[in-house]
Amino acid sequence: MKQAEAFLKEIGFSVLEDEKSSPPLLSNQIGGGRKFELRKQIESRAVYLLGIREHGAKELKSKLLTKFPETPELLAEYQEVSGFVSNVIDDVLRHCQENNWQSDERYIEQSVRNWAAKGSGPIKIRQKLQQASSRDDLICAYLDWDDSEWLELALDVLLKKYGNTHLPNDRKEQAKRMRFLQSRGFASEVIWKAFRTNS
């Protein structure tokens, strides 16, 4: 939290002391220049979230839409049509990207490294990344490891879980361990190779 606050202060945003107790951000108290004020609030929230951790653009937009829902009352207040808030959020996201506060490439690179370090395979990592980013080109690029690297990771995961990487003689135990690797996001061919390596 302190790291996020320092980041916000560095770029000139004030930090809310207690977000949960703060009044609704889209209240009728907004006076002149209300659209500018709304954009400023959305940008402040975006920067706050980015100060906590990296976000994919898709994930960040989803969070902002949840925080700033587009209600009929809001549209009437701003005399706007449907899609108004989404357009403001898109504009804020572009601004964040232009200032390098948000980067899908940085987010994807960091996430692949972190999730792989925790023992997740490429299938699971891809699913998580696609929830946060629309950049399939970057996702494919950063998951383009050599098969031997994914095999090595699968063997490490087996070793940590079971204490060895051998294929058990018991068929039920074999199936159990294979399902375990599958649940961690490893492809079938890597799973078979993992057990054949020391069989």
PADO-650277 format. One record per residue (C-alpha): residue in one letter; x, y, z. Coordinates in steps of 0.05 Angstrom, whole numbers, plus 5000, padded with zeros to 4 digits. Layout:
AXYZ;...
# end
This chain:
M500050005000;K505650485017;Q508950344951;A502450514915;E501751164954;A508851364938;F507551234864;L501251654865;K504652234900;E510452204850;I505752324792;G501552844828;F495352464850;S492552494921;V491051844957;L484351724990;E485451555063;D479551085066;E476550884999;K471150465031;S468351045071;S468951555015;P462451804982;P460351544914;L464951814860;L459251964813;S454852384858;N450252954837;Q454753434875;I459453474815;G458754194790;G461554554730;G466154164684;R462953524708;K465353104650;F472453334662;E471653164736;L469052474719;R474952344673;K479652584728;Q476552104778;I477051514731;E484251684715;S485851744789;R482851064802;A486650754744;V493251034768;Y491650804839;L490550084815;L496850104772;G500750354832;I498949724870;R500949234814;E501349154739;H494749044703;G492948824633;A488749344596;K482748884592;E482948734666;L483849474684;K478049684640;S473549164673;K475349424743;L474050134722;L467349964692;T465449624757;K467650224798;F464150714750;P457750364726;E454050684670;T446950774697;P440951114664;E441451644718;L448651784701;L447151844626;A441452324641;E445852734687;Y451352804634;Q446352834577;E450152274542;V448351634505;S450050914521;G457550774517;F459551454546;V463251174607;S466550624566;N469251154518;V471851574576;I475350964605;D478350794536;D481051504533;V484051434603;L487250764584;R490451084523;H493151634567;C496051124616;Q499250744560;E502251374528;N505351544595;N507750824604;W503750734668;Q500250144636;S503449644589;D500548974568;E507448744547;R510348894616;Y504348574650;I504747934607;E512247864614;Q511847934690;S505747484696;V508746914655;R515046934698;N511146954764;W506046414747;A511345954719;A515446044783;K509245814821;G508845184779;S503445354728;G503945074658;P502645444592;I495345264585;K493445534653;I497846154644;R494646294576;Q487646254606;K489446744661;L492847224613;Q486947224565;Q482447454622;A486848064632;S489348234563;S486948214491;R494048184464;D494347464439;D500647624399;L504447804463;I501547224502;C503846734448;A510747064444;Y512047034519;L509446314525;D513746084467;W518445674510;D522245074485;D518644414502;S524644214544;E523544824589;W516244644602;L518343924614;E523444154665;L518144574700;A513243984701;L518643544732;D520044064785;V512544104801;L512143344808;L518243334853;K515543864899;K508743524904;Y510642794909;G518042784926;N519942414862;T518542424787;H517641674775;L511441384743;P507940974798;N506340244785;D499240334811;R494640554755;K490240984800;E496241354827;Q498841454755;A492141764735;K492142194798;R498942484783;M497342604710;R490942964729;F494943384778;L499743614723;Q493843734676;S490444164729;R496844584733;G496244734659;F501244264626;A499843964557;S498743214549;E505243094511;V509243444565;I505843034619;W507442384583;K514642594573;A515242784647;F513542074668;R517541734613;T523842114631;N525041694694;S520841084679;
# end
